[in-house]
Amino acid sequence: MGLLLVGVAAFLARVEDWRSYTPIGAGGAVGETEHGHGEKPAGLIRWLTTVDHKDIGLLYGTYAVIAFVVGGLMVIGMRTELATPSMDVLGSATFYNSLMTSHGITMLFLFGTPVIAAFSNYLIPLVIGADDMAFPRINAIAFWLLPPGALLIWAGFFPIPDVIPAQTAWTMYTPLSAGVGNGNQANVGVDLMLLGLHLTGVSATMGAINFIATIFTERAEEVTWANLDIFSWTILTQSGLILFAFPLLGSALVMLLLDRNFGTTFFAVGGGDPILWQHLFWFFGHPEVYILVLPPMGIVSYVLPRFSGRKLFGFKFVVYSTLAIGVLSFGVWAHHMFATGIDPRLRASFMAVSLAIAIPSAVKTFNWITTMWNGRLRLTAPMLFCIGFVSNFIIGGVTGVFLASIPVDLVLHDTYYVVGHFHYIVMGAITFAGMAGIYYWFPLVSGRWYQRRLAKAHFWLWMVGTNVTFFAMVLLGYGGMPRRYATYLPKFATLHQIATLGAFMLLLGGIIWVYNVVVSWLEGPRVQSGDPWNLEADDLNTAEWDWFEQQRDSDVPAVTDGGEETDVRTDGGSDE
């Protein structure tokens, strides 16, 4: 393997001089153009060797879309099985458990975090007036850790002898995941999954360091802390959470690997404590929810005012609430453990903090609604997805407040109510915000328009499908249906069938979205204006569109943003 890597490096060194397109300030030679990069190589070599933040953003986005499709097809298989009470489709509960485990890990670690990195890599240097990321090569390395991580996580589904998929659920609770005496859980597929998760954690940590350094040190002189845009604030907060949360997950994964392969007893009943895994995992796991949701909140706070005809209401309070969520998120992890028998006094303190963290989220919600109030709303596809985000986030948030109450949680814990609540956030809110961002910045990235009727059909299919699917799960939870079961009592069949119908609506909407993006990227009509959303009419234009207009007017398109050549225009935060 080492000889292979040396051979690949030697080949690439002969094909292309990497330093010829190193950005200014990256420690290499200055490129040939005034924008910081020289001529890029063509074809595959460009994508394998690029250190341009926009190229890396596109790589993250492509990777995230592939993971989203894979994770989505996994859950369609699960929901098809759940359309009937008995085991009729997948053949065995073992395969169902494998799909359930890989679906959760794929969507959270291979789609959720990378798709946010796609937005932030492409846009952060543009909106803050930087030439590129602070550490472009580390930025590239952080991405290239992800593909092998995905292959390791999915290794059990490949035809490899003696390797079967993990069946631990995405939380990997011990002693189930410890491997000793647990049948299928002792197989190497679980170890490969743990190693793949470790790679994704290292990747996220490297990216977080890069974003913090970029926002602190690479801003243009005009961009101060007072007028830093809201999306950059959320990425900065998210990066801080990653620095504290992901290394702990990595440590816990190493401890679990040692237990499985070298006879240590960190989580063994005799020498250690299985509950220790839950403490370590959820100390990472609950900040992870906010790692995933804060940047989408930033996207909505950035995009929604553009189609409301006014600036974001209460900009400073949205920033303060973002920072408050970041701090409080590390004090709520044990609300996942109310049913484990921990000290009641300790449970009460976690309940109090869990209820308190709803306040900054509510502040954001009221600010979004107030921004739209009496505004000049334009119901474009990005705006529809923003509105869908707000409405789904309210439902997901309110159902979460009930789970923060100890007596209610003890009744609903490990039922489909938890699944419905969680998916209202991760699908109904986080993914909706991601789609708002994709449709809003699609003309910026591709220079083309998408088919707007298809975009709105996508929205309505997803809006209806999300609520049909996950509200049915909330009702299933009230009825006592436990989660993570491939079979169930016939009395739950109707609600499961409704949820499956909603899942197929989501599948149809997803097919429309993929078709629309791919075809429009290749054949869509060219954008004819440097201000495609007509933001100048309301004085709501921002720096990335100034850059876009500059590239349209330039005879030779720049490879980077050339942040120093134009005035940087933020989202107007200092005016509030």
N, C-alpha and C positions, 0 to 999 in steps of 0.2 A: 504493500500500500504506500509506503514511504517513497519507493522508487517511482511508482505511478505518479504521485503528487509532484515529485521533482521533475519528471518528464513533462507533465502538463505545464508546470511553471516555465520550463525551458522553451516549450513550444510557443506559449503566449508571449514570452519575452522576444522571440524572434519575429512573431507576427506583428507586434505592435509595441511602440514605446509608451508605456503607461503614463509617463510623466508629461506627455504632450498635451494631456487635457486635465491636468491637476488644477483645481481651483485656486485662486489667489488666497493666500493665508493658510493653505493646507500643508505647508512645509516643503512643497516641491517647486519645480520650475514654473514660471508664469507661462500660460498658454499663448497661442499666437493671436487671439482676438482680444478686443478691448473688454469683452464680457467675462474674461477669466478662464475660458476653456478654448483649446484649439480644436481642430477638426477631429471628430470622433471616428473610430473605425466603424466599418459597416458590418451588418449582419450579427451573427451570434456573438462574435468577439466583443462587440460594443456592450452587450448586456451582461456578459460574464466579467467584464473588467471595469465597468463604469463606476465612477465615484460622484457623479452628478446627482444632486439630491432629487431632482425631478425624475430621472431615470429610476432611481432606487424606489421612489414613491410608486411608480408604475409597476415595478417588480413586486412590491408589497401588495399592491392592489390586485394584480393577477393571481398571486399566491392565495390571497384571501378569498377571491371569488371561487377558485378551484376547491378550497377547503369548504366553503359555504355550500357548494353543489354536492360535495361528497357527504357532508354532515346532513344536508337536507334529504338526500336519497336514503340515508340510514334511517332517519325518523319516519320517512314515508313507509319503509318496510315495517317499522314497529307499529305505526298507526293502522296499516293494513291488517296486521295480525290482530290488533285490538278491536277490529270491527266485529269480531265474534268472541264469545266467552271462552271457547276452547282453543287449543293449539291446532290451527288449520292451515297456516300459510308458511311460517318459517321452519316448521319441522321440529324444533326443540326449544325449550326455555334457555338452553345454553347459548344458542345463537342469538336469541333475543337479548340476553344479558350482554353479549359481546357488542351488539349494535348500540344498546343503551349506553354502555361505557364509552365507546368510541365517539358516539354522537355528542355527548357532553363535552369531552375533552377537545374534540375537533372544533366545535362551535366557540368554546371559550378561549382556547389557547392558539388554535390555528386559524380561526377567522376573526374573533373579536379583537384581540390585541393587534394582529397585523393590519387589519383594515384601518384601525386608528392610526397606525404608523404610516400607512399609505397617505392619508390626508395630511398628517403633520410633516412628513418628509417633503412632500410636494409644496406645501403652502407656507410653513413657518418661515423659511428664509425669504419668501416673497413678501409676506405681510409685514415683516420687521425690517426689511431693507438690507438683509445680509447677502453676501456673495454666495455663500453655501453654508452647509452645516459646519460646526466648529471642527469636527474630526471626520472628514469625508471617508477616509479609508475604514475607520471603525464603523461608520455608518453602513458601508458595504458589507463588512464582515458580519455585522449584526443580522443583516438579511440572509446571508448565505449559510448561517447556522440553522435557519428554519426548514429548508427542504429536507436535509437529513433527519431533523427532528420529526417531521411528518412521516417520513418513511419508517422510522423506528416505532412511532405510535401506531401506525397501520400495519406493521409487519405481520401481525397475527392473521391478517386476511389474505396474505400472499401465500402461494403454495410452497412453503418452506417446511421441510421435515421437522417434526416434533415441536413446531411453533404454532400455538393457537392464540386467538385474541384474548385480551384481558377481560375479565368479567367481574371487576371490582366496583363498578359504578365510578363516576368521575371523582368522587371523594376519596376512594381508595382506603376505606376504613380498615384498620386492624381490629381483630386478628385475621379477618378475611383475606387481606392483601399480603399478610406475612408469609404465606406460602407453605409453612410447616403444617402438614396434616390436613391441607385444604384442597386436595385433589388437583383440579385444573388450575388453581391459583398458584401452584408451585411451578408452572411451566415458564419457559424463558420468555414467552410473549409479554408477561407482566414486567419482567426486567427491562426488556427493550422499550416498552411504553414509558417506564420510569426514566430511562436514559433520554428518550425523546423529549419528555417534559422538562428534564434538566436543561437540555439545549435551548428550548424555547425560553426558559427563564433567564439563561445567560444572555440570549439575544435581547430580550426586553430590558434587562439591566444595562447593557451597553448602550442601547438606544436612549434610555432615560438619562444617562450621564451626558450623552451627546446633546440632547434637547436642552437640558439645564445649562450646559456650557454655552450653547448657541444663543439662547434667549438672554443670558446674562452678559455675554461678551461680544456678540456679533450684531447687536441692534444698531441701526443707523442713529445718528445724533438726534434726529427729530423724534425718535421713538423713545419716550420716557416711560417710567412706571405708571405715570398718571394717564397716559393715552395708549398704553399697550392694549392691543385688541383682546376681546374676551376669549377667542379661541386659543390664543397663546397663553393666557392665564390658566385655562383649564389643562392645557398640555403641560405647563410648568408644574401645576399641582399634581397631575397624574404621574409625572416623572418622579416627583418626590415620594409619592406612595409606592411606586415600583421599587425605588431604592431601599425602602424599609421592608417591603413585603416579599418580593421575589427571592432575595437571598435566604430568607427563612424557609421558604418552600424548598429551595435547593438543598438546604441543610437537612430538612426532614426527609426528602427523597433519598439522600445519601444514607441517612440512618436506616431507612426502610430497606434499601438495597443491601446494607451490611447485615441486617437481620435476616434477610432472605438467603444470602449467599455465604456469609462468614460466621454465622452462629452467634452474633451479638444479641442482646436482649433489651434493646431500647423500648420496644413495644410489646414484648412478650409478657404473658400473664405472670409467669414465675419470677422474672427478674426485673422487668420494667413495668409499663402500664399502657394498655391499649388506648386509654383516654388521653394519654399524652399526645398521641397522633392527632386526635381531634383538636386539642388546644393549639398545636403547632400549625395544623392545616388551616383552621379557621382564623387564626391570627393573620394568615395570608389571605384566606378565602373571602373574608368579608371586605377588606380593603380592595380585593380584586374586583368585586362588584362595582365599586366606585372608580377603580382604574378603568373599567369598561364604560361606565355611564357618564363620567365627567366630561371627556372630550365630545361625545354626542350632545351633551347639554351645551357645550361651547359652540358646536355647529349650529344648533337651533338658535342660540342667542345671537349668532352671527348672521344667519340667513333670514330668520323670521322678520327682523326689522326691515330688511330690504324690500319685502313685499307687503309691509304694513304702511309704508310711506313715512316712517318716522324712526328716530333713533331708539335704541334699546332703553326702555324705562328703568330708572334706578340702576344704572350701570355699576356704580360702586357697590351697591348692595348685592348685585349678582356676583361680583368678584369676592366680596367678603363671605358670602354664603358658600362659594366654591372652596375657599380656604377653610371655612368651618367644617364642611363635610370632610375635607382631607384630614383634619385633626381628629374629629370625632369617630371616623371610620375605624380607627385602631382601638376604640374602647367598647366595641359592641360584639366581638366575635363569639362570646359564650351564649348569645341568644340562639345560636344553632344547637346548643347543648343543654337546654332547659330540661330535657327529659333524661339526662344521664345521671341524675342524682347528686349534682353538685350542691354545695352549701346554699340553703335558701336565702341567706343574707347576701351572698355573692350574686345569686340570680336576680335579686331585687335591684342591685346596682346596675347590672347589665340591662335590665328592663328599662330603667330610667334613662340611660344613655341611648338605648335603642329608640325610645319614644322621642328623645330630644333631637336626634339626627333628622327626624322628619321636618323640623322647623326650617332649616336652611333650604331643604328641597321645596318646601311650601313657598318660601320667599321667591325662589326662581319661578315657580309656577304662576304666582300672582304677577310677577314682573312680565312674564310672557303674555299673559292674558291682558294686562294693562297696556302693553305695547300695541296689541291688536285693537284695543278699545278705541273706537272713533277714528281708527286709522283708515287709510285708503288701501284696502286689501286687494291683492291681485292673486287669484287662486290658480297660480301656476303649479306644476308638479312639485317643485321644491317646497312651496308654501303648504300644499296639501299634506305632504309628509311631515312637515313641522307641526301642523295642527293635529295630525294623527299621533305624533309623538306626545304632544301635551295631553291629549285625552287618554291615551293608553297609559301614560306615566301616572296620571291621577288614579286610575283604577289599580295599577300595580302598586302604587304607593299606599293607598288606603288599605288594600288587602294585606300589605306588609305591616301596617300599624297594628292590626289585630294580632298578627303573629308575634309582635314584640311584647304582647301581654302574656304573662306566664300562664294563667289559667286557660286562656284560649289556645295557646300554643300546645299545651299538654294534650288537648283534645284533637287538634288538627295536625300535630306533628306526624310526619311520614305518611300523610295522605296526599291525594291529588290536589288539594287546596294549595299546598306548597308549590307543586309543579305549575299550577295556573298562575299563582302570584309571580313566581320567578320568571316565567315566560312572558308575562305581560311587560316585564322590565326588559329582558334581553332581546325578545323578538319585537314586541309591540312598541318599545321605546328606542332601545339602542339601534336596532336594525333600521327602524323608520328614520331615525336621524341620519344614519349612514346613507340611506337612499336620498334624503333631502340634499345632503352634500354632494352625492354623485350627480344628481340631476342639475344642481346649481352650478357646479364647476365643470361639468362635461364640456361646455363650449370653450372654456379656458384651456383644458387639457388637450382636447382633440381638434379644436378649431372648427367643429361641425355641430349641427343641431341634431338632436334625437327626434323621434316621432312622438309628438306631444300627446296625441290621442292614446297611443299605446302606453305612455307613461301614466296617464290618468286611469286607464283601465287597470294597470298594475297596482296603482294606489287603492282603488276601490276593492279589487279582489283581495288585497292584503288586509285592508281595514276590516272588511266583513269577515274574512277568513280568520284573522287574529282573534276577534271577539267571539266568533262561533266556537273556535277550538278551545281557547283558554278559559272562557267563561263556563263552558261545559265542564272543564276540569275543576274549576272552583266549586261547582255544584256537586261533582263527584266526590270531592273532598268533604263537603258537608254531609254527604250520605255515608261516609266512612270507607270509601274505596282507597285501599293502601296503594302507594306508588311502587314502581319497580316490579310489578307482577305481570307476567305474560298471559295469565288466565285470570278469570274473575267470576263472580256470581252473576247469573243471568239478569238479576234485577238492575245491574249497571249497564246492560247492553245498549239501551237507547242513547244514553248520554255519551257513551264511547263512540257510537256510530255518528252522532252529531259532531263530536270532536274530529273523527276521521274525515267527515265531509269537509269540515273547515280546513283540515290539513291539505286536502286535495285542491281546495281553492288557493291556498298558499303556493302549492306546487305549480298550478296554472299561472298565477301571477309571477312566480319566479321564472318560468319559461319565457313569458312575455318580456320580462326585464332583460334576460340574457340575450334574447333575439334582438331586442331594441338596441341595446348597447353595442353588440357586435356589428350589426348591419349599419347602424348609424356611424360607428367609428370608421367603417370602410367606405360607406357610400352616402352618408348624410349630407345635406346641403351645407355649404360653407357659411361660416359666420361672417356677416357683411359689415359688422360694426365692432369697434373696440369697446363699446358699452352695450353688449347684447341684451342685458336686462333693463336698460333704460334707467340706470341708477342715478345718473346725473340730474335728472328732473327733480329728484328729492334731495339732492346733495348727499347721497349715501354711497357714492363710489368709494372703493377701497384700493389698497396698493396693488393687489394682484391683478386687478383689471387695468390699472395704469400700466403695469408691466405688459399685459396682454396687448394693449393698444400700441405700446412702443414696439413690440415684436411685429405687429401687423404693418406698422409704418416703416419698418427697417427693411432695407434691401437684402441684408444678410441676417437671418434669424439668429438671435443670441442663444447660446447653450445654457447659460445661467441667467439669473435675473438682472444682474448689473445694478444692484441696489443703490449704488451711490449716484447713478445718473439721472434719477428722477426723484421728485419729492415723495416721501412716504406718507400715505394717507391711511390712517387707522379708522376704526369704526366709530370714532367720535366719543370715546369714553370720557374724556376730560371735560366734555360739555355738560355732563349731567351734574 
